[in-house]
Amino acid sequence: MALRTLARYIGREIAASTLLVFAALLMLFSFFDLINELRDLGQGSYRLGRVLLFVLLNAPGHAYELAPIAALIGTLTAMSLLVANSEYTVMRTGGASIVQIGWAMGRVGLALVLATFLLGELVAPASEQLAQQVRLQAVKGMVAHEFRSGFWFKQDKTFVNVQHVLPNNTLMGVRIFEFSADWRLKELRFAEFANFLGERQWRLQKVIHTHFDEAGASISREDEAHWDTVLAPAMFDGLQVAPEMLSLGSLYQNIVHLQENSQKASRFEIAFWTKTVYPASILVLMVMAIPFAQFRRRSGGLGWRIFSGIMLGLGFLLLNRLFSYLGLLYDWPPLLSALAPSSVFLCAAVAMLWHVERR
């Protein structure tokens, strides 16, 4: 009964600290987004309301990325306070083992892992996509949406459907619908591929041109044709969600599609495994906080520990991205690139725990 009460107490302290840190970090990163977007304030219909909406829609993506750092700093803060107030010492002398304390932390950690996974799968991808659509429509004056049939764009009397965008910005399955002033379909062009030539020009390949008039429809075919449009690769980059922010289902679909078209899928494979492993890194970083909180216990140094926690968290994010880039550059197995950062930190945490327990 005493150990159960102790577990609830530790869990409550860690949860409270983590939520506080999480809120502070999320507000900080949202503020950075706001400052960054103010540079484009006034372009097109991009007013303050749209800017704030864009920042709000980006928040779930930041929350997903910040969850491990918030867990590390929150756990480190809570454990440091327990050490500074001698509560941790009383717990250990009262019979609580490091495993029991770790289990009390683990219950909070598992809840955070589940919440982070659901956030990354159900909320962040859709929110990120909507944020890019809002920004593109406001700044460029173009309405764009992504459906199962691909990307859809509208400008004036023209609708464009692009089934797939390859990593080299080649468009696949391009349909261009042009309407008259009274919204009668007058032209339909289908191209298997489209390559950007620069200055509003695209080269369409394997084109089927259908022209509609009062007499009916006439069809012509061309190997190549030029297409003058305001669409640019940067618009697709802005509309597409980064692979790291896609859901596991979307990543898998992209991997299959690229492999079927003989394209390299390494970036999406690494993102798939990183996305799978990333929520579990919360537990690894929380374990690291146990021994780290006990260093310099006599001198207090709570501020120093919090600063160290921030540096450790940022180091984890940098290491995560470093191994992703190295895996992409040197064709490492995707699972290795995804597991390496957490494995490094887990080994460091175990070594630090062993060192602290020996003292």
LINDA-V409795 format. One record per pair of residues at least 24 apart in sequence whose C-alpha atoms are under 6 Angstrom apart, sorted by the first residue. I is the first residue (numbers start at 1). J is the second residue. D is the distance in Angstrom with one decimal. If there is no record, write none. Layout:
{{I & J & D} {I & J & D}}
//
This chain:
{{7 & 104 & 4.6} {11 & 104 & 5.8} {11 & 105 & 5.8} {11 & 108 & 5.9} {13 & 78 & 5.9} {14 & 75 & 5.2} {14 & 78 & 5.4} {17 & 74 & 4.6} {18 & 70 & 5.6} {18 & 71 & 5.4} {18 & 74 & 3.8} {21 & 70 & 5.6} {21 & 74 & 6.0} {22 & 70 & 5.0} {43 & 139 & 5.4} {44 & 138 & 5.8} {44 & 139 & 4.9} {45 & 138 & 4.8} {46 & 138 & 4.8} {46 & 139 & 5.6} {54 & 131 & 5.1} {57 & 127 & 5.3} {57 & 131 & 5.4} {58 & 128 & 5.8} {60 & 124 & 5.0} {61 & 124 & 4.9} {64 & 116 & 5.9} {64 & 120 & 6.0} {68 & 282 & 4.6} {69 & 313 & 4.8} {72 & 285 & 5.3} {72 & 286 & 5.2} {73 & 309 & 5.2} {76 & 289 & 4.9} {76 & 293 & 5.7} {79 & 293 & 5.8} {80 & 293 & 4.8} {84 & 300 & 6.0} {109 & 283 & 5.6} {113 & 279 & 5.0} {113 & 280 & 6.0} {116 & 279 & 5.9} {117 & 279 & 5.9} {121 & 247 & 4.8} {125 & 245 & 5.6} {125 & 246 & 5.2} {129 & 241 & 5.9} {132 & 239 & 5.1} {170 & 194 & 5.9} {170 & 195 & 5.3} {186 & 211 & 5.9} {186 & 212 & 4.7} {187 & 211 & 4.7} {187 & 212 & 5.9} {200 & 228 & 5.5} {200 & 229 & 5.3} {200 & 230 & 5.5} {201 & 227 & 5.7} {201 & 228 & 4.9} {202 & 226 & 5.7} {202 & 227 & 5.0} {244 & 271 & 5.3} {269 & 334 & 5.9} {270 & 334 & 4.6} {273 & 335 & 5.7} {273 & 338 & 5.7} {274 & 338 & 4.5} {281 & 342 & 5.8} {284 & 346 & 5.6} {288 & 349 & 4.5} {291 & 352 & 5.9} {291 & 353 & 5.2}}
//
